[in-house]
């Protein structure tokens, strides 16, 4: 298994995720090692790489900075929020071929947390499967889900580009949304 050195941090994260969503977090979306990211917000539980310890992109207004500045190797996942309704599950990753920034609403006082507890793991699992299926034909991925707003941009190895501003949180049909781009590629 992975996460040997930092097993307690991962276990705490996985327990909170499982308690919230009744499923385990997709292991393919994480890396080893993960560190606890200290944050003063009372209910926060964030884990991430060394790069994420330096800076966290947590507010909706941080998305452009993340897309332009996050260093390769950056990964942050977990729960964070402020006020009564700005609570989210976060997943952010920057690597050699992708920038992924998901700020998924969960835990706020005025949210439908029961529906979100189903939608969030469905969304993350569908994205994980989608990424696994496109790895050999895509050279660049930009995936943003900021609460109920989405922006997705894919570039294939042959130069085909597709962008959509469709939110995929409640309908994570990634392959259907990008079918036109991959018709000639797959």
Secondary structure, 3 states (H helix, E strand, C coil): CCCCCCHHHHHHHHHHHHHHHCCCCCHHHCCCCCEEECCCCCCCEEEECHHHHHCCCCCHHHHHHHHHHCCCCEEEEEEEEECCCEEEEEEEEECCCEEEEEEEECCCCCCCHHHHHHHHHHHHHHHHHHHHHHCCCEEEEEEEEECCEEEEEEEECCCCEEEECCCCCCCCCHHHHCHHHHCCCC
